[in-house]
Amino acid sequence: MTTLTLVPKKITHGDELVILPKKEYDNLRRRLDETRDALIKIREGEKEYKAGKIRPMRSLSQLDKR
């Protein structure tokens, strides 16, 4: 279980602050980067699909049927 520390608004003069272990931060950062990369690729694929550059396939055997 990850230990999180919440620093109150009084101390930070406005915003709440969360402190977590570096290992946990690194894991969250890596997952964020992977998610961003996946979303970019999905958007690119959707644009290509709408432009007619790609077509949907049900199996890899359809690759030979151009």
PDB file of N, CA, C, O and CB in Angstrom:
ATOM      1  N   MET A   1       0.845  -1.182   0.000  1.00  0.00           N
ATOM      2  CA  MET A   1       0.000   0.000   0.000  1.00  0.00           C
ATOM      3  C   MET A   1       0.884   1.236   0.000  1.00  0.00           C
ATOM      4  O   MET A   1       1.829   1.327   0.783  1.00  0.00           O
ATOM      5  CB  MET A   1      -0.958   0.003   1.217  1.00  0.00           C
ATOM      6  N   THR A   2       0.589   2.162  -0.852  1.00  0.00           N
ATOM      7  CA  THR A   2       1.350   3.391  -0.963  1.00  0.00           C
ATOM      8  C   THR A   2       0.931   4.375   0.115  1.00  0.00           C
ATOM      9  O   THR A   2      -0.256   4.554   0.385  1.00  0.00           O
ATOM     10  CB  THR A   2       1.173   4.008  -2.347  1.00  0.00           C
ATOM     11  N   THR A   3       1.916   5.007   0.724  1.00  0.00           N
ATOM     12  CA  THR A   3       1.640   6.018   1.729  1.00  0.00           C
ATOM     13  C   THR A   3       1.623   7.386   1.070  1.00  0.00           C
ATOM     14  O   THR A   3       2.614   7.813   0.478  1.00  0.00           O
ATOM     15  CB  THR A   3       2.681   5.969   2.866  1.00  0.00           C
ATOM     16  N   LEU A   4       0.504   8.060   1.176  1.00  0.00           N
ATOM     17  CA  LEU A   4       0.373   9.409   0.640  1.00  0.00           C
ATOM     18  C   LEU A   4       0.290  10.383   1.801  1.00  0.00           C
ATOM     19  O   LEU A   4      -0.298  10.080   2.839  1.00  0.00           O
ATOM     20  CB  LEU A   4      -0.874   9.534  -0.282  1.00  0.00           C
ATOM     21  N   THR A   5       0.878  11.542   1.621  1.00  0.00           N
ATOM     22  CA  THR A   5       0.803  12.584   2.627  1.00  0.00           C
ATOM     23  C   THR A   5       0.135  13.792   1.996  1.00  0.00           C
ATOM     24  O   THR A   5       0.535  14.240   0.922  1.00  0.00           O
ATOM     25  CB  THR A   5       2.214  12.943   3.187  1.00  0.00           C
ATOM     26  N   LEU A   6      -0.875  14.314   2.657  1.00  0.00           N
ATOM     27  CA  LEU A   6      -1.593  15.481   2.166  1.00  0.00           C
ATOM     28  C   LEU A   6      -1.171  16.687   2.990  1.00  0.00           C
ATOM     29  O   LEU A   6      -1.323  16.696   4.212  1.00  0.00           O
ATOM     30  CB  LEU A   6      -3.133  15.268   2.234  1.00  0.00           C
ATOM     31  N   VAL A   7      -0.644  17.698   2.322  1.00  0.00           N
ATOM     32  CA  VAL A   7      -0.224  18.925   2.991  1.00  0.00           C
ATOM     33  C   VAL A   7      -1.377  19.919   2.871  1.00  0.00           C
ATOM     34  O   VAL A   7      -1.819  20.208   1.759  1.00  0.00           O
ATOM     35  CB  VAL A   7       1.111  19.505   2.368  1.00  0.00           C
ATOM     36  N   PRO A   8      -1.872  20.446   3.988  1.00  0.00           N
ATOM     37  CA  PRO A   8      -3.034  21.330   3.948  1.00  0.00           C
ATOM     38  C   PRO A   8      -2.788  22.657   3.231  1.00  0.00           C
ATOM     39  O   PRO A   8      -1.652  23.086   3.032  1.00  0.00           O
ATOM     40  CB  PRO A   8      -3.489  21.606   5.339  1.00  0.00           C
ATOM     41  N   LYS A   9      -3.903  23.289   2.852  1.00  0.00           N
ATOM     42  CA  LYS A   9      -3.854  24.563   2.141  1.00  0.00           C
ATOM     43  C   LYS A   9      -3.179  25.659   2.970  1.00  0.00           C
ATOM     44  O   LYS A   9      -2.530  26.545   2.414  1.00  0.00           O
ATOM     45  CB  LYS A   9      -5.261  24.999   1.758  1.00  0.00           C
ATOM     46  N   LYS A  10      -3.326  25.602   4.279  1.00  0.00           N
ATOM     47  CA  LYS A  10      -2.732  26.629   5.144  1.00  0.00           C
ATOM     48  C   LYS A  10      -1.220  26.708   4.965  1.00  0.00           C
ATOM     49  O   LYS A  10      -0.651  27.800   4.940  1.00  0.00           O
ATOM     50  CB  LYS A  10      -3.064  26.344   6.609  1.00  0.00           C
ATOM     51  N   ILE A  11      -0.579  25.570   4.842  1.00  0.00           N
ATOM     52  CA  ILE A  11       0.882  25.529   4.739  1.00  0.00           C
ATOM     53  C   ILE A  11       1.353  25.932   3.346  1.00  0.00           C
ATOM     54  O   ILE A  11       2.367  26.618   3.212  1.00  0.00           O
ATOM     55  CB  ILE A  11       1.401  24.129   5.080  1.00  0.00           C
ATOM     56  N   THR A  12       0.629  25.515   2.309  1.00  0.00           N
ATOM     57  CA  THR A  12       1.055  25.802   0.934  1.00  0.00           C
ATOM     58  C   THR A  12       0.477  27.113   0.403  1.00  0.00           C
ATOM     59  O   THR A  12       0.728  27.483  -0.744  1.00  0.00           O
ATOM     60  CB  THR A  12       0.646  24.661   0.017  1.00  0.00           C
ATOM     61  N   HIS A  13      -0.285  27.808   1.223  1.00  0.00           N
ATOM     62  CA  HIS A  13      -0.874  29.104   0.859  1.00  0.00           C
ATOM     63  C   HIS A  13      -1.779  29.016  -0.366  1.00  0.00           C
ATOM     64  O   HIS A  13      -1.651  29.809  -1.299  1.00  0.00           O
ATOM     65  CB  HIS A  13       0.225  30.116   0.602  1.00  0.00           C
ATOM     66  N   GLY A  14      -2.675  28.067  -0.359  1.00  0.00           N
ATOM     67  CA  GLY A  14      -3.667  28.008  -1.430  1.00  0.00           C
ATOM     68  C   GLY A  14      -4.053  26.603  -1.838  1.00  0.00           C
ATOM     69  O   GLY A  14      -5.147  26.143  -1.509  1.00  0.00           O
ATOM     70  N   ASP A  15      -3.188  25.923  -2.538  1.00  0.00           N
ATOM     71  CA  ASP A  15      -3.507  24.597  -3.061  1.00  0.00           C
ATOM     72  C   ASP A  15      -3.101  23.503  -2.088  1.00  0.00           C
ATOM     73  O   ASP A  15      -2.160  23.652  -1.308  1.00  0.00           O
ATOM     74  CB  ASP A  15      -2.822  24.378  -4.402  1.00  0.00           C
ATOM     75  N   GLU A  16      -3.846  22.385  -2.155  1.00  0.00           N
ATOM     76  CA  GLU A  16      -3.433  21.213  -1.393  1.00  0.00           C
ATOM     77  C   GLU A  16      -2.275  20.553  -2.128  1.00  0.00           C
ATOM     78  O   GLU A  16      -2.196  20.632  -3.354  1.00  0.00           O
ATOM     79  CB  GLU A  16      -4.619  20.214  -1.196  1.00  0.00           C
ATOM     80  N   LEU A  17      -1.397  19.920  -1.413  1.00  0.00           N
ATOM     81  CA  LEU A  17      -0.218  19.288  -1.985  1.00  0.00           C
ATOM     82  C   LEU A  17      -0.188  17.833  -1.542  1.00  0.00           C
ATOM     83  O   LEU A  17      -0.384  17.534  -0.364  1.00  0.00           O
ATOM     84  CB  LEU A  17       1.083  20.029  -1.560  1.00  0.00           C
ATOM     85  N   VAL A  18       0.056  16.931  -2.485  1.00  0.00           N
ATOM     86  CA  VAL A  18       0.141  15.507  -2.181  1.00  0.00           C
ATOM     87  C   VAL A  18       1.585  15.069  -2.344  1.00  0.00           C
ATOM     88  O   VAL A  18       2.221  15.370  -3.354  1.00  0.00           O
ATOM     89  CB  VAL A  18      -0.804  14.670  -3.096  1.00  0.00           C
ATOM     90  N   ILE A  19       2.102  14.362  -1.356  1.00  0.00           N
ATOM     91  CA  ILE A  19       3.465  13.839  -1.403  1.00  0.00           C
ATOM     92  C   ILE A  19       3.372  12.321  -1.480  1.00  0.00           C
ATOM     93  O   ILE A  19       2.666  11.696  -0.689  1.00  0.00           O
ATOM     94  CB  ILE A  19       4.308  14.298  -0.153  1.00  0.00           C
ATOM     95  N   LEU A  20       4.089  11.727  -2.440  1.00  0.00           N
ATOM     96  CA  LEU A  20       4.103  10.281  -2.572  1.00  0.00           C
ATOM     97  C   LEU A  20       5.522   9.814  -2.863  1.00  0.00           C
ATOM     98  O   LEU A  20       6.353  10.603  -3.313  1.00  0.00           O
ATOM     99  CB  LEU A  20       3.135   9.820  -3.682  1.00  0.00           C
ATOM    100  N   PRO A  21       5.807   8.548  -2.615  1.00  0.00           N
ATOM    101  CA  PRO A  21       7.158   8.025  -2.852  1.00  0.00           C
ATOM    102  C   PRO A  21       7.565   8.156  -4.322  1.00  0.00           C
ATOM    103  O   PRO A  21       6.723   8.067  -5.215  1.00  0.00           O
ATOM    104  CB  PRO A  21       7.239   6.556  -2.418  1.00  0.00           C
ATOM    105  N   LYS A  22       8.852   8.366  -4.563  1.00  0.00           N
ATOM    106  CA  LYS A  22       9.375   8.555  -5.920  1.00  0.00           C
ATOM    107  C   LYS A  22       9.063   7.356  -6.799  1.00  0.00           C
ATOM    108  O   LYS A  22       8.736   7.524  -7.974  1.00  0.00           O
ATOM    109  CB  LYS A  22      10.886   8.796  -5.883  1.00  0.00           C
ATOM    110  N   LYS A  23       9.158   6.159  -6.258  1.00  0.00           N
ATOM    111  CA  LYS A  23       8.876   4.953  -7.036  1.00  0.00           C
ATOM    112  C   LYS A  23       7.434   4.978  -7.556  1.00  0.00           C
ATOM    113  O   LYS A  23       7.178   4.652  -8.715  1.00  0.00           O
ATOM    114  CB  LYS A  23       9.118   3.686  -6.179  1.00  0.00           C
ATOM    115  N   GLU A  24       6.514   5.363  -6.699  1.00  0.00           N
ATOM    116  CA  GLU A  24       5.110   5.448  -7.100  1.00  0.00           C
ATOM    117  C   GLU A  24       4.918   6.549  -8.147  1.00  0.00           C
ATOM    118  O   GLU A  24       4.181   6.366  -9.115  1.00  0.00           O
ATOM    119  CB  GLU A  24       4.210   5.713  -5.871  1.00  0.00           C
ATOM    120  N   TYR A  25       5.578   7.686  -7.951  1.00  0.00           N
ATOM    121  CA  TYR A  25       5.514   8.775  -8.927  1.00  0.00           C
ATOM    122  C   TYR A  25       6.034   8.309 -10.280  1.00  0.00           C
ATOM    123  O   TYR A  25       5.420   8.582 -11.311  1.00  0.00           O
ATOM    124  CB  TYR A  25       6.320   9.992  -8.437  1.00  0.00           C
ATOM    125  N   ASP A  26       7.168   7.605 -10.280  1.00  0.00           N
ATOM    126  CA  ASP A  26       7.744   7.110 -11.533  1.00  0.00           C
ATOM    127  C   ASP A  26       6.789   6.158 -12.243  1.00  0.00           C
ATOM    128  O   ASP A  26       6.647   6.212 -13.465  1.00  0.00           O
ATOM    129  CB  ASP A  26       9.078   6.407 -11.267  1.00  0.00           C
ATOM    130  N   ASN A  27       6.130   5.279 -11.472  1.00  0.00           N
ATOM    131  CA  ASN A  27       5.154   4.356 -12.062  1.00  0.00           C
ATOM    132  C   ASN A  27       3.979   5.113 -12.683  1.00  0.00           C
ATOM    133  O   ASN A  27       3.548   4.798 -13.792  1.00  0.00           O
ATOM    134  CB  ASN A  27       4.642   3.372 -10.999  1.00  0.00           C
ATOM    135  N   LEU A  28       3.466   6.105 -11.965  1.00  0.00           N
ATOM    136  CA  LEU A  28       2.354   6.897 -12.488  1.00  0.00           C
ATOM    137  C   LEU A  28       2.771   7.674 -13.731  1.00  0.00           C
ATOM    138  O   LEU A  28       2.003   7.778 -14.687  1.00  0.00           O
ATOM    139  CB  LEU A  28       1.833   7.860 -11.417  1.00  0.00           C
ATOM    140  N   ARG A  29       3.977   8.215 -13.722  1.00  0.00           N
ATOM    141  CA  ARG A  29       4.480   8.979 -14.862  1.00  0.00           C
ATOM    142  C   ARG A  29       4.636   8.081 -16.094  1.00  0.00           C
ATOM    143  O   ARG A  29       4.292   8.477 -17.207  1.00  0.00           O
ATOM    144  CB  ARG A  29       5.826   9.641 -14.510  1.00  0.00           C
ATOM    145  N   ARG A  30       5.162   6.863 -15.880  1.00  0.00           N
ATOM    146  CA  ARG A  30       5.334   5.917 -16.982  1.00  0.00           C
ATOM    147  C   ARG A  30       3.977   5.546 -17.575  1.00  0.00           C
ATOM    148  O   ARG A  30       3.822   5.498 -18.795  1.00  0.00           O
ATOM    149  CB  ARG A  30       6.077   4.651 -16.503  1.00  0.00           C
ATOM    150  N   ARG A  31       2.997   5.283 -16.712  1.00  0.00           N
ATOM    151  CA  ARG A  31       1.659   4.935 -17.194  1.00  0.00           C
ATOM    152  C   ARG A  31       1.027   6.095 -17.951  1.00  0.00           C
ATOM    153  O   ARG A  31       0.336   5.885 -18.947  1.00  0.00           O
ATOM    154  CB  ARG A  31       0.762   4.521 -16.026  1.00  0.00           C
ATOM    155  N   LEU A  32       1.258   7.320 -17.482  1.00  0.00           N
ATOM    156  CA  LEU A  32       0.743   8.495 -18.177  1.00  0.00           C
ATOM    157  C   LEU A  32       1.349   8.601 -19.567  1.00  0.00           C
ATOM    158  O   LEU A  32       0.638   8.856 -20.539  1.00  0.00           O
ATOM    159  CB  LEU A  32       1.032   9.769 -17.372  1.00  0.00           C
ATOM    160  N   ASP A  33       2.662   8.406 -19.666  1.00  0.00           N
ATOM    161  CA  ASP A  33       3.334   8.476 -20.965  1.00  0.00           C
ATOM    162  C   ASP A  33       2.814   7.402 -21.920  1.00  0.00           C
ATOM    163  O   ASP A  33       2.595   7.671 -23.101  1.00  0.00           O
ATOM    164  CB  ASP A  33       4.849   8.327 -20.787  1.00  0.00           C
ATOM    165  N   GLU A  34       2.617   6.179 -21.404  1.00  0.00           N
ATOM    166  CA  GLU A  34       2.103   5.091 -22.232  1.00  0.00           C
ATOM    167  C   GLU A  34       0.679   5.388 -22.705  1.00  0.00           C
ATOM    168  O   GLU A  34       0.332   5.120 -23.855  1.00  0.00           O
ATOM    169  CB  GLU A  34       2.138   3.767 -21.454  1.00  0.00           C
ATOM    170  N   THR A  35      -0.134   5.938 -21.815  1.00  0.00           N
ATOM    171  CA  THR A  35      -1.515   6.264 -22.165  1.00  0.00           C
ATOM    172  C   THR A  35      -1.565   7.362 -23.216  1.00  0.00           C
ATOM    173  O   THR A  35      -2.333   7.276 -24.174  1.00  0.00           O
ATOM    174  CB  THR A  35      -2.298   6.691 -20.920  1.00  0.00           C
ATOM    175  N   ARG A  36      -0.747   8.394 -23.039  1.00  0.00           N
ATOM    176  CA  ARG A  36      -0.687   9.469 -24.039  1.00  0.00           C
ATOM    177  C   ARG A  36      -0.287   8.929 -25.400  1.00  0.00           C
ATOM    178  O   ARG A  36      -0.884   9.281 -26.417  1.00  0.00           O
ATOM    179  CB  ARG A  36       0.299  10.558 -23.602  1.00  0.00           C
ATOM    180  N   ASP A  37       0.730   8.069 -25.415  1.00  0.00           N
ATOM    181  CA  ASP A  37       1.200   7.484 -26.672  1.00  0.00           C
ATOM    182  C   ASP A  37       0.081   6.688 -27.345  1.00  0.00           C
ATOM    183  O   ASP A  37      -0.122   6.793 -28.555  1.00  0.00           O
ATOM    184  CB  ASP A  37       2.424   6.577 -26.421  1.00  0.00           C
ATOM    185  N   ALA A  38      -0.641   5.896 -26.557  1.00  0.00           N
ATOM    186  CA  ALA A  38      -1.741   5.098 -27.111  1.00  0.00           C
ATOM    187  C   ALA A  38      -2.844   5.996 -27.668  1.00  0.00           C
ATOM    188  O   ALA A  38      -3.380   5.723 -28.742  1.00  0.00           O
ATOM    189  CB  ALA A  38      -2.318   4.160 -26.038  1.00  0.00           C
ATOM    190  N   LEU A  39      -3.187   7.061 -26.948  1.00  0.00           N
ATOM    191  CA  LEU A  39      -4.239   7.960 -27.419  1.00  0.00           C
ATOM    192  C   LEU A  39      -3.840   8.675 -28.706  1.00  0.00           C
ATOM    193  O   LEU A  39      -4.678   8.883 -29.583  1.00  0.00           O
ATOM    194  CB  LEU A  39      -4.575   8.984 -26.343  1.00  0.00           C
ATOM    195  N   ILE A  40      -2.576   9.051 -28.826  1.00  0.00           N
ATOM    196  CA  ILE A  40      -2.090   9.682 -30.058  1.00  0.00           C
ATOM    197  C   ILE A  40      -2.231   8.717 -31.227  1.00  0.00           C
ATOM    198  O   ILE A  40      -2.687   9.104 -32.302  1.00  0.00           O
ATOM    199  CB  ILE A  40      -0.616  10.130 -29.903  1.00  0.00           C
ATOM    200  N   LYS A  41      -1.838   7.456 -31.018  1.00  0.00           N
ATOM    201  CA  LYS A  41      -1.929   6.459 -32.088  1.00  0.00           C
ATOM    202  C   LYS A  41      -3.380   6.175 -32.468  1.00  0.00           C
ATOM    203  O   LYS A  41      -3.687   5.969 -33.642  1.00  0.00           O
ATOM    204  CB  LYS A  41      -1.241   5.162 -31.663  1.00  0.00           C
ATOM    205  N   ILE A  42      -4.259   6.165 -31.491  1.00  0.00           N
ATOM    206  CA  ILE A  42      -5.681   5.952 -31.773  1.00  0.00           C
ATOM    207  C   ILE A  42      -6.226   7.102 -32.615  1.00  0.00           C
ATOM    208  O   ILE A  42      -6.931   6.873 -33.598  1.00  0.00           O
ATOM    209  CB  ILE A  42      -6.487   5.819 -30.458  1.00  0.00           C
ATOM    210  N   ARG A  43      -5.899   8.347 -32.231  1.00  0.00           N
ATOM    211  CA  ARG A  43      -6.357   9.508 -33.006  1.00  0.00           C
ATOM    212  C   ARG A  43      -5.847   9.462 -34.438  1.00  0.00           C
ATOM    213  O   ARG A  43      -6.596   9.740 -35.375  1.00  0.00           O
ATOM    214  CB  ARG A  43      -5.904  10.806 -32.341  1.00  0.00           C
ATOM    215  N   GLU A  44      -4.575   9.112 -34.611  1.00  0.00           N
ATOM    216  CA  GLU A  44      -4.005   9.014 -35.961  1.00  0.00           C
ATOM    217  C   GLU A  44      -4.727   7.946 -36.777  1.00  0.00           C
ATOM    218  O   GLU A  44      -5.024   8.153 -37.954  1.00  0.00           O
ATOM    219  CB  GLU A  44      -2.498   8.696 -35.890  1.00  0.00           C
ATOM    220  N   GLY A  45      -5.008   6.809 -36.153  1.00  0.00           N
ATOM    221  CA  GLY A  45      -5.725   5.737 -36.837  1.00  0.00           C
ATOM    222  C   GLY A  45      -7.133   6.148 -37.230  1.00  0.00           C
ATOM    223  O   GLY A  45      -7.601   5.816 -38.319  1.00  0.00           O
ATOM    224  N   GLU A  46      -7.813   6.872 -36.343  1.00  0.00           N
ATOM    225  CA  GLU A  46      -9.160   7.343 -36.662  1.00  0.00           C
ATOM    226  C   GLU A  46      -9.141   8.322 -37.832  1.00  0.00           C
ATOM    227  O   GLU A  46     -10.019   8.279 -38.693  1.00  0.00           O
ATOM    228  CB  GLU A  46      -9.797   8.004 -35.437  1.00  0.00           C
ATOM    229  N   LYS A  47      -8.146   9.203 -37.867  1.00  0.00           N
ATOM    230  CA  LYS A  47      -8.029  10.151 -38.982  1.00  0.00           C
ATOM    231  C   LYS A  47      -7.786   9.412 -40.291  1.00  0.00           C
ATOM    232  O   LYS A  47      -8.394   9.739 -41.310  1.00  0.00           O
ATOM    233  CB  LYS A  47      -6.890  11.157 -38.722  1.00  0.00           C
ATOM    234  N   GLU A  48      -6.904   8.423 -40.271  1.00  0.00           N
ATOM    235  CA  GLU A  48      -6.616   7.649 -41.480  1.00  0.00           C
ATOM    236  C   GLU A  48      -7.846   6.871 -41.928  1.00  0.00           C
ATOM    237  O   GLU A  48      -8.112   6.764 -43.126  1.00  0.00           O
ATOM    238  CB  GLU A  48      -5.441   6.689 -41.238  1.00  0.00           C
ATOM    239  N   TYR A  49      -8.598   6.329 -40.975  1.00  0.00           N
ATOM    240  CA  TYR A  49      -9.817   5.590 -41.308  1.00  0.00           C
ATOM    241  C   TYR A  49     -10.837   6.514 -41.971  1.00  0.00           C
ATOM    242  O   TYR A  49     -11.436   6.159 -42.986  1.00  0.00           O
ATOM    243  CB  TYR A  49     -10.423   4.942 -40.044  1.00  0.00           C
ATOM    244  N   LYS A  50     -11.032   7.703 -41.389  1.00  0.00           N
ATOM    245  CA  LYS A  50     -11.984   8.659 -41.963  1.00  0.00           C
ATOM    246  C   LYS A  50     -11.547   9.133 -43.343  1.00  0.00           C
ATOM    247  O   LYS A  50     -12.383   9.418 -44.200  1.00  0.00           O
ATOM    248  CB  LYS A  50     -12.152   9.859 -41.036  1.00  0.00           C
ATOM    249  N   ALA A  51     -10.234   9.217 -43.556  1.00  0.00           N
ATOM    250  CA  ALA A  51      -9.711   9.662 -44.852  1.00  0.00           C
ATOM    251  C   ALA A  51      -9.731   8.543 -45.887  1.00  0.00           C
ATOM    252  O   ALA A  51      -9.422   8.779 -47.055  1.00  0.00           O
ATOM    253  CB  ALA A  51      -8.289  10.190 -44.692  1.00  0.00           C
ATOM    254  N   GLY A  52     -10.089   7.326 -45.475  1.00  0.00           N
ATOM    255  CA  GLY A  52     -10.159   6.203 -46.402  1.00  0.00           C
ATOM    256  C   GLY A  52      -8.822   5.534 -46.664  1.00  0.00           C
ATOM    257  O   GLY A  52      -8.698   4.744 -47.600  1.00  0.00           O
ATOM    258  N   LYS A  53      -7.829   5.836 -45.856  1.00  0.00           N
ATOM    259  CA  LYS A  53      -6.503   5.243 -46.059  1.00  0.00           C
ATOM    260  C   LYS A  53      -6.426   3.808 -45.544  1.00  0.00           C
ATOM    261  O   LYS A  53      -5.581   3.029 -45.985  1.00  0.00           O
ATOM    262  CB  LYS A  53      -5.443   6.089 -45.372  1.00  0.00           C
ATOM    263  N   ILE A  54      -7.304   3.466 -44.616  1.00  0.00           N
ATOM    264  CA  ILE A  54      -7.323   2.103 -44.077  1.00  0.00           C
ATOM    265  C   ILE A  54      -8.758   1.598 -44.087  1.00  0.00           C
ATOM    266  O   ILE A  54      -9.706   2.376 -44.189  1.00  0.00           O
ATOM    267  CB  ILE A  54      -6.724   2.053 -42.630  1.00  0.00           C
ATOM    268  N   ARG A  55      -8.900   0.288 -43.979  1.00  0.00           N
ATOM    269  CA  ARG A  55     -10.232  -0.298 -43.952  1.00  0.00           C
ATOM    270  C   ARG A  55     -10.285  -1.335 -42.834  1.00  0.00           C
ATOM    271  O   ARG A  55      -9.260  -1.922 -42.485  1.00  0.00           O
ATOM    272  CB  ARG A  55     -10.593  -0.938 -45.328  1.00  0.00           C
ATOM    273  N   PRO A  56     -11.446  -1.561 -42.280  1.00  0.00           N
ATOM    274  CA  PRO A  56     -11.565  -2.537 -41.195  1.00  0.00           C
ATOM    275  C   PRO A  56     -11.391  -3.967 -41.702  1.00  0.00           C
ATOM    276  O   PRO A  56     -11.779  -4.277 -42.829  1.00  0.00           O
ATOM    277  CB  PRO A  56     -12.920  -2.393 -40.502  1.00  0.00           C
ATOM    278  N   MET A  57     -10.814  -4.833 -40.883  1.00  0.00           N
ATOM    279  CA  MET A  57     -10.613  -6.246 -41.228  1.00  0.00           C
ATOM    280  C   MET A  57     -11.037  -7.109 -40.050  1.00  0.00           C
ATOM    281  O   MET A  57     -10.903  -6.723 -38.889  1.00  0.00           O
ATOM    282  CB  MET A  57      -9.127  -6.529 -41.611  1.00  0.00           C
ATOM    283  N   ARG A  58     -11.547  -8.275 -40.377  1.00  0.00           N
ATOM    284  CA  ARG A  58     -11.952  -9.203 -39.326  1.00  0.00           C
ATOM    285  C   ARG A  58     -10.828 -10.165 -38.951  1.00  0.00           C
ATOM    286  O   ARG A  58     -10.805 -10.691 -37.838  1.00  0.00           O
ATOM    287  CB  ARG A  58     -13.177  -9.987 -39.767  1.00  0.00           C
ATOM    288  N   SER A  59      -9.890 -10.396 -39.882  1.00  0.00           N
ATOM    289  CA  SER A  59      -8.770 -11.290 -39.589  1.00  0.00           C
ATOM    290  C   SER A  59      -7.563 -10.903 -40.427  1.00  0.00           C
ATOM    291  O   SER A  59      -7.680 -10.135 -41.383  1.00  0.00           O
ATOM    292  CB  SER A  59      -9.157 -12.760 -39.851  1.00  0.00           C
ATOM    293  N   LEU A  60      -6.414 -11.432 -40.068  1.00  0.00           N
ATOM    294  CA  LEU A  60      -5.183 -11.135 -40.799  1.00  0.00           C
ATOM    295  C   LEU A  60      -5.180 -11.732 -42.200  1.00  0.00           C
ATOM    296  O   LEU A  60      -4.427 -11.279 -43.063  1.00  0.00           O
ATOM    297  CB  LEU A  60      -3.988 -11.648 -40.028  1.00  0.00           C
ATOM    298  N   SER A  61      -6.010 -12.739 -42.437  1.00  0.00           N
ATOM    299  CA  SER A  61      -6.065 -13.342 -43.770  1.00  0.00           C
ATOM    300  C   SER A  61      -6.600 -12.354 -44.812  1.00  0.00           C
ATOM    301  O   SER A  61      -6.372 -12.540 -46.008  1.00  0.00           O
ATOM    302  CB  SER A  61      -6.940 -14.600 -43.743  1.00  0.00           C
ATOM    303  N   GLN A  62      -7.293 -11.329 -44.384  1.00  0.00           N
ATOM    304  CA  GLN A  62      -7.814 -10.328 -45.307  1.00  0.00           C
ATOM    305  C   GLN A  62      -6.711  -9.415 -45.837  1.00  0.00           C
ATOM    306  O   GLN A  62      -6.944  -8.678 -46.795  1.00  0.00           O
ATOM    307  CB  GLN A  62      -8.888  -9.498 -44.625  1.00  0.00           C
ATOM    308  N   LEU A  63      -5.535  -9.442 -45.251  1.00  0.00           N
ATOM    309  CA  LEU A  63      -4.422  -8.631 -45.742  1.00  0.00           C
ATOM    310  C   LEU A  63      -4.011  -9.045 -47.150  1.00  0.00           C
ATOM    311  O   LEU A  63      -3.565  -8.210 -47.937  1.00  0.00           O
ATOM    312  CB  LEU A  63      -3.228  -8.740 -44.798  1.00  0.00           C
ATOM    313  N   ASP A  64      -4.159 -10.330 -47.470  1.00  0.00           N
ATOM    314  CA  ASP A  64      -3.782 -10.836 -48.788  1.00  0.00           C
ATOM    315  C   ASP A  64      -4.802 -10.469 -49.864  1.00  0.00           C
ATOM    316  O   ASP A  64      -4.486 -10.555 -51.050  1.00  0.00           O
ATOM    317  CB  ASP A  64      -3.614 -12.341 -48.734  1.00  0.00           C
ATOM    318  N   LYS A  65      -5.996 -10.071 -49.493  1.00  0.00           N
ATOM    319  CA  LYS A  65      -7.092  -9.809 -50.439  1.00  0.00           C
ATOM    320  C   LYS A  65      -7.172  -8.329 -50.792  1.00  0.00           C
ATOM    321  O   LYS A  65      -8.161  -7.677 -50.457  1.00  0.00           O
ATOM    322  CB  LYS A  65      -8.433 -10.279 -49.853  1.00  0.00           C
ATOM    323  N   ARG A  66      -6.203  -7.807 -51.429  1.00  0.00           N
ATOM    324  CA  ARG A  66      -6.234  -6.387 -51.809  1.00  0.00           C
ATOM    325  C   ARG A  66      -6.886  -6.245 -53.090  1.00  0.00           C
ATOM    326  O   ARG A  66      -7.018  -5.130 -53.595  1.00  0.00           O
ATOM    327  CB  ARG A  66      -4.871  -5.780 -51.870  1.00  0.00           C
TER     328      ARG A  66
END
